[in-house]
Amino acid sequence: MGEKTQIRAVEMVRRIRDEQAQMLAGQSKAEIIAFFRKAGEAALQEAKQRRAAQPQPQKTG
């Protein structure tokens, strides 16, 4: 557990941005908006599924 994970956030963000720019090159504004909406909805659904799969703490009262 003493091992640290190094995250190079700036490099990661730049790489993601550059990949998205290549994928979206030549697309209309509406197509770009649709792309990010779809990606956002997919991320939200994945987060909901992960939350549902986690064990829920017992409520005492």
Buried (B, 14 or more C-beta within 10 A) or exposed (E): EEEEEEEEEEEEEEEEEEEBEEEEEEEEEEEEEEBEEEEEEEEEEEEEEEEEEEEEEEEEE
